[in-house]
């Protein structure tokens, strides 16, 4: 038996988090949360560019955390 937690809809939490860590919003697409995906697709690069990298990492980490949590 695997130690990986698989949700009811067969989404792997770790996979969703890694996908959003690589490209914010992709984990939300994977879990079917399209509105959140659009939010992270737009705001994460905006904060990276708009603040010179000061707040972009916050949205990047938040995106990964949100994708991980949305697989419950």
PLY file of the C-alpha trace (Angstrom):
ply
format ascii 1.0
element vertex 72
property float x
property float y
property float z
element edge 71
property int vertex1
property int vertex2
end_header
0.00 0.00 0.00
1.29 3.44 -0.90
1.89 6.24 1.58
0.58 8.79 -0.89
-2.86 10.14 -0.14
-5.22 9.93 -3.09
-8.43 11.92 -2.90
-11.90 10.78 -3.89
-11.48 12.31 -7.34
-8.03 10.69 -7.78
-6.05 13.92 -7.42
-2.70 13.57 -5.74
-2.07 16.39 -3.24
1.67 16.37 -3.72
1.39 16.46 -7.49
-0.99 19.44 -7.33
1.37 21.34 -5.01
4.45 20.66 -7.15
2.61 21.66 -10.30
1.63 24.99 -8.73
5.11 25.49 -7.36
6.56 25.13 -10.85
3.89 27.31 -12.49
1.35 28.97 -10.18
-2.20 28.09 -11.17
-1.48 24.77 -12.86
-2.22 22.84 -9.66
-5.58 24.57 -9.47
-6.32 23.53 -13.05
-5.37 19.97 -12.08
-7.85 20.03 -9.18
-10.58 21.68 -11.25
-10.57 25.08 -9.55
-10.58 27.24 -12.67
-11.35 30.58 -11.03
-8.48 30.18 -8.59
-6.23 29.09 -11.45
-7.03 32.28 -13.34
-6.40 34.30 -10.16
-2.93 32.79 -9.69
-2.11 32.96 -13.42
-2.75 36.72 -13.35
-1.69 37.90 -9.91
1.48 35.89 -9.32
3.40 37.30 -12.31
1.91 40.71 -11.54
3.34 40.66 -8.06
6.70 39.30 -9.26
7.01 42.14 -11.75
5.16 44.86 -9.88
7.13 44.56 -6.66
10.49 43.66 -8.16
10.32 40.15 -6.69
9.54 41.26 -3.14
6.02 39.76 -2.96
5.98 37.39 -5.92
7.32 34.51 -3.84
4.40 34.91 -1.40
1.87 34.28 -4.16
4.03 31.48 -5.54
4.04 29.63 -2.20
0.37 30.45 -1.58
-0.53 28.92 -4.94
1.25 25.66 -4.08
-0.30 25.55 -0.62
-3.77 26.27 -2.01
-3.46 23.50 -4.62
-2.32 21.06 -1.93
-5.16 22.02 0.40
-7.85 21.95 -2.30
-7.25 18.22 -2.82
-8.76 17.31 0.58
0 1
1 2
2 3
3 4
4 5
5 6
6 7
7 8
8 9
9 10
10 11
11 12
12 13
13 14
14 15
15 16
16 17
17 18
18 19
19 20
20 21
21 22
22 23
23 24
24 25
25 26
26 27
27 28
28 29
29 30
30 31
31 32
32 33
33 34
34 35
35 36
36 37
37 38
38 39
39 40
40 41
41 42
42 43
43 44
44 45
45 46
46 47
47 48
48 49
49 50
50 51
51 52
52 53
53 54
54 55
55 56
56 57
57 58
58 59
59 60
60 61
61 62
62 63
63 64
64 65
65 66
66 67
67 68
68 69
69 70
70 71
